[in-house]
Amino acid sequence: MARYSKVGSSAPSPVTTPRGINPFPGPRAYRRDDQPYFFGRVDEIEELTSLVLSSSATLLYAPSGAGKSSLLQAGVAPHLERRFDFVILPTVRLGAGTRMSSTDHASNPFVRAVCETIGNPDVAIPADITEAAATRRPDSSRRVLLILDQFEEVFNDPALWRQREEFFTALTNALEKNTWLRAIIALRSDYLADLVPHERNLPAKLVVRYQLESLTEEQAANAIASAFAASGLSLADDSLRVVLDALLEDITRPPGQQRVPGQHVNTIQLQIVCRRLWEELRDAHGDRQRESLLTPTTFSVRGSMSQFVDEAISEAVHRSHGDEAAIRWWLSNTLITPSGRRGFVVVDEQEAAGLPNSVIDALEVVRLIQLEQRHGLRLAELTHDSMIAGVEVSNEAWRRSRDRKRRRSSGMFLAALIGLLAVFPFLQIEREAIIAGPITQEDVGRGRDARLEFSGNRRGVVVDVLVSGQPGPVPAKFSVMEVGADGRDLPLVTAEIPLSPKAYPTTVPVRTSPDRTYAAVLAASNARYRLAVSSLPTVQVDEDRSRLVLSPRVTVLLEHGRRELISAQGLNDVAGVMPIAVETTEDWALIEGPPSPKFPILLLDPESSDNPFQPTIISRKAVAPPVQVGPGQSIKIVAHPMGLASPTIGSNQQPAGAEVHCSDSTKVKVVYGAADTGVPPTSFVGVGRDSVVLPMNVLNIQASHPQILLHGSATPGASCAVSVRSFSEPAVTEIGRRVLVVPESASANAFRIALPQDAVLVMNQNPGVNASLECASPEYKLALSSRQDKLLAPIPATMPCDLWLVRKDSSAGTLSLPIWVVDTSAAGGW
């Protein structure tokens, strides 16, 4: 390859360079102490120096990541200091400075930020830029350089427009009245348009400007080769050619597209790639054979960027204790647009698009993302467009590795489970942690109780029990006990598990304390079993914000008696407690906090939750206690997001129902208490200004605890009226024809049917009425006849049923509907 003429020279003055230190800082900017390793910008240093010497203020502008800060810190500033005896003031970064000073309402935040940064800390900080700069000036013969970095920050808060104008005036006065004070203002080029309206108020209208271009191939070669040499290592010409060719390619182009060499080298890529290459060559201890392996097929900028992302994510996880899969998903899905461009998200007080701010801050420290203020908002984005390919390649490699591990684990685990007649898919999920066990019948021996002791934690644990055996009168008995200091056990949870040849898993949640010992005990004679204790991802009692979770099971801790609407993508069911209502099609459950030591477990769809790039977002919202309503009463409930009414319906001697109408579109259904486990699930029906009537006393329930559940979507919520009605129409007790009436003033009517013999109920379809039958046994329902003109339902002897007639059109008059009760006992029943 061709030799480059300026290798080894970054500025006119030579600098002694320490050996053995990595000369490439990676994604961060060069600092003053990195000056011995800063190369490739000789012309820019000379040109900017000339501008500073000849004008009071110089505007330096370039795209993000072009190296403005590095050029100023490690190039121009030390050159002015050594060659021209300038006093270099500490660099002012207006973004951080104005945020720190924003509480001081008595002073201009921009002026204050400048003065606090450049002022001598050993004296009182002046409120004037000139006075603050003078505190660092040792004598009147020295010139002073003020560097204002990240100048775009002055435009990012619209509320500070007045303070911004005052700052420009103060800065102009300081520079125009003091010829010993010079300034370089560094600005991102995409903010030049914001600067134009203010040029008349800026020093000398900032007519002296310098545009910094990205590194050319020659400059990049100079920067790489000279930095290697300065640190005591050398890079062979052919290796340097390989690196340059790779850096000149556009890695943002999708794989498979023709590679077109670029005109410039990306500075951030150069630093990341060469930092890693330097470490590899240092570790080779001069092994030229190892360096010779650097070829276009073995060296990849995309791979180096991917490795940087891997290490940065690992460091961010270590710093923040965040979830690696959630971080990777967040980077891919929030900071990279579907078209493959760099996006941004708003950072709130506690989170950014579901990721806690502790993780956001850690990602900024490792330079994967950058945070900045724009128009009053704090935004997060990837540090540079070149990070997009690094994140995508890193995530794809990580996902493949994870899939391989999962397949290996699944194969090994399946072999073991076949021998044990068990299937435990939860063990494949990395987000769960098994804290005790598993133990099996082979571990304990036949005829002995299985006992698995474990330490408690603040979140609670779940015990997974799998038992199979021949059915018999004696079920397996399971309990979780707290082990006392005196050796005696205090039972917390007990359960009986019927035996069957096929093993079915039982999950038992238990709240525990971190300073105590517990035992899970299973007595299952002549049975095969498996017992394990796990800790699950947990949403704490006081955690009311959305949270990202990657696990097929999630614990949600609730206060006893508190009702909460809990939403979780891919919700399949709720274990551990009996929820008030579950709607898996809409991914929510309404749960009442159980007494200790129980707690609910959300069971998620493995296909949606076991994908590291589709985590589940858990959110929760308190729901007010149910409002009591008695027969003949009417109450108002606001359904936002949900409202509950608890009606008093009395005995089952007469049909009872709830009449509901709302100010806006709402959904309503009847739900039952935990004691009513035999109740078939009901469906939501839509309700608006027209009333609907819901049957309440389901006859197959001995002790009903019905509640009216209203689920609204409007904001601030629909106002609904709920009333309870009893229907005292004479019961249908005889065979034959009867005419049932829905009065003009009523939205519904209901009739008890109690027959001494088997019969069939027959009625015509009526377009103005919804007819339904509720019997003590739920399998008896109205069905269309084969000609689809009549409704039929068998009714067994002595079984009570309620026939409900609910009008569809409130404007219709009195409705008369004939029914026929046909005796089938004479024909031998049906």
N, C-alpha and C positions, 0 to 999 in steps of 0.2 A: 504494500500500500504506500501511498505518498506520505512523505514526512510533512509535518505542519510546522511552520516557522516560529511560532511563539510558544512552544511548549516550554514550561518552566518559568513563565513570566506572567504575573498577574498585575503588577504595578511597577512603576519605575524603581521603587525602593526595595531592596532585598530584605527578606524576613527569615530568621532562623526557624526551622520547623521541627517540632518534636517528632521522634520516630515511634512506631508501634501503636499509634492512635488512628482509628478509622477516620479518614479524612472526609467521608461523605456523611452528612447529618441526617440523611433520609428525608422524610416528607416535611420536616420543619425547616424554617429559614436558617441561614447561616447567622451566627452571632459574632460579636466582636472578637471573641477568643478563637473563632474558627478562621480568622483571616489568613493564617499561614497556609491553609488548604484551599483558598478561594482562587480559582483560575478561570480563564476563558473570557473575561470581561475587560481586557486592557483598554480597548477603545472607548467603551462606555464610561469607564472610570475617568479617563482623561477628558472626555467631552463634558461630562457632568461637572467635573472639577472646574473647568473653564467657565461654565455657566454660573457656578456659585461665586467664583471670584469676580465676575463682571456684573452681577445683578443681585438685588436684594432678595428676590424670591424666584424659585424655579419649580415648575410643575413637572413631576415625573409620573407618567401614566403608562399603564400596560394591563393586559388581561390578568385575571387571577391566576396565580401559579407561574407567572413568567419570571419571577425572581426579583421583584422590586425591593423587598425588605432585605434580601441577601446582598444585593448590590450596594445598598446604603450602609448596612451594618459591617460587612466584611470587605467592602471595596472602597467606596467614596469616603466614608468617615475616617478610617485609619489613614488613608492617603492624604486627606486634608490635614490631619493631625500631625503626621510625620513631616510632610513636605512643606506645609505652609503655616505650621504652628497654630492651627485652629483649636479652640476649646470646643469639644463635642459634647453637647448637652444630652442627657438621657432621652431616648426616643419616646415621643408621645404617641400613644395609640389611643385614639379618641373613643373607640368603641367601649373598651373596658373602663377608661377614665371617666367618661360621662355617666356611666351606670353607677360607679362607685360614689360619684359626687352628687347624684340626683336628689339626695335627701336635703341638700343644703339649698333651700329656696331663696336665701338672701343673696346669692351670688350667681353669676352666669356659669352654668355647668361646664361649658367648653373652656372658658377662660380658667376656671378653677382647675379643670383637669390638666391643662398645660402648666399652670403654676405649681401644682402639687408634684408633677413629674419632674420638672426641670429645676425647681428650687433646691437650694442647699438644705439638707435635712437638719443641719446643725444650727440653723437660724429659723426665726419665725417665717412662715410662708407668706410672701407678699400676695396681694390680690391683683397685681399688675404684671403683665408679661415681661416688660422691660426690666422691672425691678427683680423679678424672679430669675431672669437670665443673668442679671448682673451679680447675683449671689455666687455664681459659679465662675465668674471672670476674675482671674487672679490680679491682673493689672490692666491698665488702659491701653496697652499696646496690642493686646490679643484680640483677634476676631473670634466670634462665637457662631456655631452652627446649630440651628434648631431644626430637627427632623420631625415632621408631622406625618405619621404613618396612618393608614386606614382612614384617610380623610373623607372617604365616602360616608362614614358614620354620621357626619354632621347633617346629612340629608335624610336620615332614616326615621326620624321622629317628627311628624308634621306638627305636633303640638309645641315644638321648640323653635318655631320659625322666627319668633322675635329674638330669642336668645342667640340664634344662628347669625342674624344680621349684626347684633351687638358684638359677637365674637369676631366676625370679619372686620368690623371697624377697629376693634382693639388690636387685632393682628396687624392690620395695615399701619396703624399709628406706630406700633412698636418697631416695625421694620423701616418705615420712612423717616422716622426721627432719630434712628440710631444706625449709622452706617457700619458700625462694628458687628451688627447682628444680621445674619443671613439665614434663609430658610429654604428647605426642600420640602415640598408638599407631595406626598405619594398618594395616587388616586387610581382606583380601578378604572380602566378605559370605558367600561359600560356605564359609568357615572358622569362622563363628560357632558352629556346633555343636561344633567342636573346642575352642573357648574355654570353653564352659560348665562342664566339669568342673573347671576351674582357677580359676574366678572368685574363690574364697575366698582364694587365694594372691596375687592381683593387687592393685595399688594401689587402695584404696577399692572393691575388688571390681569395678572398672571400671563402676560404675553410671552414670557420666556418659558418654553415647554420642551420636554424631551420625551420622545416615545421610545420605550424599551421593547425591542423585539425579542422573540425567543431565540435560543442559541442556534447558530448555524452549525453545519457539520464540522467546519474547521474549529469553531469555538468549542464545540462539545469534545472534539478530540483533544484540544488543548486542556480543557478542564479535567478530563479523565486521566490522561497520561501524566500530567503535571502533579495531580493530587496523589496518584499512586507513587510517583517518584518521591514526593515530599514526605511521604509516610514511611519510606524505606522499602517499598515494594516496587517492582517494575512489571509492566504489562506488555507482552510481546506485540509487535505490530499486527500480526495476523489475528491475535485475540482482540485487539482494539478494533480491527476492521469488523469482526463478527459483532461486537457490541454496538458499534455505530450503525451497521446495517439494520440490526434489530430495532434500535431506538428510532431510526428514521421511518420505520413502518408504522402505519396507523392501526394500533391494536383495537380501536373502537369499531373498525369494520368487522362485520360478522364473519366467522370462520367460513372458508370456502370461496369468498370473494377474492378477486385478484388483488395482490398486494402492490400498492403504488408507493414508491419511496417519497417521503415528505421533504419539504425544504428546510424545516426546523426540527429541533429535538425538544421534546417535552422535558422541562427541568425537573419536575417531580419524579417522572419515570427514571430519568438519569440518576438521580440521587438514590432512589430505592434500589434500582438494579445494581448500581456500582457499590453501594454499601454492602449488599449481600455478596457480590463477587469478590470484594476486598477481603471479607471474612473467610471465604472459601480458600482464597490464595494464601492468606496468612496461616490458616490451619494446615495447608499443604506443606508449609516450611520449605518453600522454594522448589517443590516437586514440579519440574518443568513438564514431566509426562502428564501430570494432572491438568496443568494449564493447557496442554495440547489437546485435551478432550473438549475444549471450548470450540464448538463448531456450530454452524447454523442449525443443525438438527438437534443439538443437545442444549443450546442456549436459547431461552425464550423470554422476552419481556413480559408476555402474558403470564408465564409461569412464575417469574419473579414477583410480579404484582400480586398474583394469587397467594404466594408464600407470605408476602407482607401482610395481606389481609388476614390470613390464618393466624399469624403471630399477633397482629393487632387485636383481633377478636379474643384470642386467649388472654392477652393482657387485660382487656376490658372486662372479661368475665372474672378474672382474678381480683381486679380492683373493685368491682361493683357487686360481685356475687350474683350476677345476672344469669339468665338461662341462655346458653349458647345458641340453641335452635331458635329461640324467640328473637335473639339479636340478628341472626342471619336472615330469618324471615322478614324482619323489620327493614333491614337494609335493602333487600331485594324488592319488597313490595311497597315501600313508602318513599324511598329515595331514588328509585329508578322507575321511570315511567314505562307504560306498556310499549312505547315506541323505542325504548332503549336509551332515553336521555336522562340527564340529571334532574331530579325533582327536589322538592323541599317540603317540610312539614312545620307547622307551628308548634313551638315549645311552650306549653302552659306552665303553670306554677309547679305542678307535680309530675307531669308526664308529657310525652310527645307521641301522639298516635298509638297510645297503649303501652309505650316503653317508659319506665320510671326515669326521672331526671338523674338519678344516681348513675344509671347506665349511660344516659346521654352524655353526661359530663366525662365519664370514663372513655367513651368513644372519641370525644374531642381531645382528651389528653394524648391518646395514642394516634391522633391525627388521621383517623378514618373519616371523621366528619368535621365540619366547621360550623360555628354558631355566630350569627350576626343579627343585628337589629335592622329591620327594614320597615319603614312606615309604621312605627310603633309596635311592631311584632318581633318576637324573637324566633328566628328561623334556623332550622338545621338542614344541612345538605352535605353531600359528599365533598371532600376537600378539592376534588378536581374531576373533570370528565374522564380522565384516564383511570380513575378508581372504578368506573362502571365495569369494565372488562375484568378487573381484578376480583371484584365482589362476585360477579357471575361465575367465573371459573372456579373460584374458591368454594362457593356454595355447591356447585355441581359436583366437584370432587368430594366434598364433605358428605353430600347426600349419597353418592355411590358407595363411599366407604361405610356409611351408616347402614345402607341396604345390605351390603355384604355381611356386615357383622350380624344384622338381624336375621339374614337367611341362615348363617352358620348357627346362631343361637337357636333359631326355630328348629333346625334339623336335629340338633343335639337334644333339645328339650322335648321334641316330639317322641324321640326314641325312648326317653325316660318315662314319658307320660303313658305311652302304650303299655308299658309294663305295670304301671300303677293305675290304669283305668281312669285317667284324669286328664283334664285339659285346663291349663291356667294361662290364658293369653295375656293376663296382666303382667306376668313376669317378663314379657318381651319388651315392655315399655320402660325406657330409661328414666323417665321422669319419676317413676315410683322407686322406692328404696325398700328392699326387704330387710327388716331389722332383727328378725329372729326366724330361725328355721330355714327352709322347710324341713319338717320331720314327717316320716311315713310309718306305716305299720311295720315295715321291715326294720326301721330304726328303733322301735319301742318293743316289739314282740307281741304276740297274740295274748289276749287275756289281761293285758295291763292298760291302764289309762294313759293316754298320751298327755304329757305335760310340757308346755313350752313357756319358759320364763323369759321376760324381756323388760327393759327399762322404759319408763314412760317418757313422754315429751309434751311440749306445750300445745301441740297441734292435735293430739289424739292419734289413734292407730286404727287400722282395720285388720281383723283376723279373717283369713280365708280358710274355709273348711270344706273338704271334699270327702264324702263318705259313700261307699257302695257296699251292698251286702244283700242277703236274702231277706225279703220282707218278713216281718214277725210282729208279735205284740209289743216287743220292747224296742222303742226307738233309741237312736244314739242321743246321748245327753252331752250338751256342750255348755261350758261356762267360762267367763272371764272373771278373775278374782284379783284383788289387791293383796299382795303378800305382806302380812304384818311383821313388825319387828320381833314379835314374840313367836313367829312361825305359824300363826293362825291366819287362814285365808278369809277375806271378806268378799262375798259374792257381789259382783257388779251387774253382770248380765248372765242370764241363763236361757237356754233354748233346747227344744227337742227336735231332732232331725229324723224323719221317717226314713227307713232303709229301703233301697230299691237296687236292682242289679245294675242300673245305669247311674253313675255318679252325677249329682247336680251340685254345683258350688253354692255355698252359703257364705255371705259376707256379713260380718258383725262389726259395726263401728263402736269404739269405746273412747271416751275422753280420758286422758291420763295426765299425770303431773310428772315433771322431769326428775323429781327427787325421790321417786317411789318405784318399787318393783312390782310387776304384775305377772300373772300366769294364765295361759289359755289351756284349759283342760278338756279333753274329749274322752268320754267313756263310750266305746263302740265295740261290743263283744262280737267276735267272729266277723269282723268287717274290715275292709281295706279303706285307708284314709290317707289324707295329706293335710298338713296343718302349717300355715305360714302367717307371720305377722309383718305388716308393711306400714310404711309411712307414706302418705299421699301428699301431693301439692294441696295446700290449704289456703282458703280465703278466710281471714280472721274475722271475728265478730265486728270489729270497728273498721273493717276495710270496705268502704262503700263506693270506691271508684272501680272503673273497669280494669280488668287484669288479664294479661296474656298467660295461657296455660297450655303446656304440651303434655297431655296424659289422657288416657281413656277413662280415668276416674279422678274425681276432684272432690275434696272435702270442703264443705261450706259450714262454718260454725255460726250458729244463730243463738240469740238470747231466748231463753225459755218463754214461750207464749207470744213472741214477736212473729208477725207474719211478713214474709218477704216474697216479692216477685223476682225470681232468679232466672236470668237468661243465659243460655250457653249454646253456642253453635254446635249442631250435631247431637243435641240431647236425645238420649234413647229412653232413659228411665231414671227413677230415683230409688236408691236403696237406703236401708238404715232406719227410715221413718216412713210413715204413710203420708204422702203429700195431700194437700187439699185438692189440687188439680194439677194435671200435667197435660201439656199440648206439645207433643213431639214434632208435629208438623210446623209449629211456630217456634220451637226451641225454647220453651219456657216452662217453669214449674212454680206453683204457688205453694209455699211450705210454711208450716208453723213450727217455730223452734221447740224441740222436744226437751223434756227434763234430762238433766245429766244422768248417766254418762253418754247418752245417745247423741248422734248428730247425723245429718243427711249426707249421702254420697251421690254426686251426679255421675251417672253412667253415660258416657258419650259414645257416639258412633266411631268404632275404630278406624273406619275408612276415612273419616274426616279429621279425627284427633291424632292419629298415629302418623301423620305426615308432617315432617319437621318444618315444612314451609306453609302449613296451614294450621297455625295454633288456634285454640279456642279462646274466645274473648268472654270472660265471665263478668256479668254485671248484675247488680242487685238493687232493689228499690223497696222501701218499706210500704206496706199496705195497711191502711187503718183497720182496727178491729171491726167485726161485723156489727151493724146497727140492728137492734132488736125491733121486731115488728110483730104485733099480735093480730088475731082475726079481726077484720073490719078496720084495721088501721092502715094509714098510708104514710110513707116516709120518703124523704129526698136523699139521694146518694149521688155524689159526683164520681164518675168513673174515670179517674186519671191517676195512674194507668188502670187501676182496678178499684172496684168497690164491692163490699160484701154486705149482705143483709141476712140476718138470722131470724127466720120466721118461727113463730109458735103456732103449731098446726093442730095440737090436741090429739085426739085418738084417731084410729083408722076407721071409725064407724061411718064416716062420710068422706067423699072425695074432697080434697083441698088443693088449692093451687095458688100460684103467685101471678099477679097481673103487673106487667111492667110496660112503661112507655118512657121515652127519653127525648131530650131536646135535640140530640144529634145522633148520627148513626153509631150504634153500639152493638156489641155481642153479649148474649146472656145465656147462662146455663145453670142447671141445678147441680150442686156438688154435695157430697155427704162426708160425714166425719170419719175418723180413723176406725171407729168401731164398726162401721158399716162396710166391711171389706167385701161383702157379697153383692154390692150394688153394681150393676153393669154400667160402664161409663156412658155419660150422656154427651151430646154434641151441642156446640154453640148454635144459637139461632140469632138472626139479625133482628134488631128492634130499633125503631125510630119513634116518630110521633104517633104512629098507630100502635095500639096495645097488642102485646102477646101475652098468652096465659101459659104457664108452665105447671104441669102436674107436680105435686109436692110429696104426698105420702105414698111412696112406692110400697106396694103391698107385701113384697117379699122381705121387708125389713122389719124386724121385731122392735128395734129401738132406733128410730130414724133421727138423724141430726142433719137435716138438709140445710143448705145455705144457698142463697142466690148470689151468683158470681157475675159481675158486670165488668166487661173488658172494653174500655173505650180507647179510641185512637185520636180523637180530636184534642186540640189544645185550646183552653186549659182543661178540657174534659167535659163530657156530656153530663148534664143533670138529669137523673132518672127518678121517676116516681115508682115505688114498689108498694103493693098492697097485697094482703092475704085474704083469700076468700074461701069459705066453705060452701059446698053445693049440697043442698038438702032436698033435691028432687027425689020422689019415691023410687025405690030400687026396682030393677027389673028382676022379677022372681018367678015368672010363669012362661010357659011355652006359648007361642003365638005371635001376633002382630002388635006392635005398639008404635005410636008416633012420638018422637022426641022433639022438643022445641028449644030453640035458642032465641030468647026474647030480643026484641029490637034494641032494648037498652043495655043488653049484655054482650060482651065480647066473646064469651064462652059459656058452656054449660057442661056438667059432668054427671054421670049416672052410674050408680053401683049396680053390678050384675051379680046375683047370687042364686044359682039354680040347683034344684034337688037332683037333677039327672044330667047325664052328658048331653051336650047340645052344640049346635053350630049357630053362630050369630051371622046374619046376612043383612046387608044394607046396600042401597044404591050409592054410587059415587055422586057427590054433589060438588060442583065447581066452586061453590062459595064457602066450603067448610073443609078444614083439616081434621080428619078423624083419626084417633089413635086409641089403642087398647093397652091398659096397664094391668097385668095380672100378678098374682102372688108368685107365679113361676114365669120367668121372663121369656120362655120360648113361645108363649101363646101371644101371637100378634095378629093384627089385621093383615090380610093379603088379598091381592087382586085375583078375581076368578079367571078362568081360562079365556073367557070372552072379554075380560078387562072392563066389564061394565058394573061389576058388583065387588064389594069388599066382604071377605069371609074370614071367620076366626073360630076355631074349635074352643069350647069352654068346658072343662071337666066339671063333673058334679062336685058341689060344695066348695069349689075354688072361687074366692071373691075376685072380681075384676072391676076396673073402672073404665067406662067408655067416655072419652073426651071429645067434645065437639067445639072447635075453635074457629070462629068466622074469619074469612080472609078479607072481606070487604066490610069496613065499619059503616058504610053508607047504606048497606042493604037492610031491609026491614026484618021482620020476624021470620026465622027459618024453621020449617017443619020437615023433619026427616023420619020417614017410616023405617022400622027395623023388623026383622023376622027372627024369632028364636025357634029353631027346628030341633025337635027331639030326635036323638040318634040312638037312645038306649034300646028301643024296640028292635032296631036293626043290628044289635050287637055292638054298638059303639062305633067309633070311627077309627 
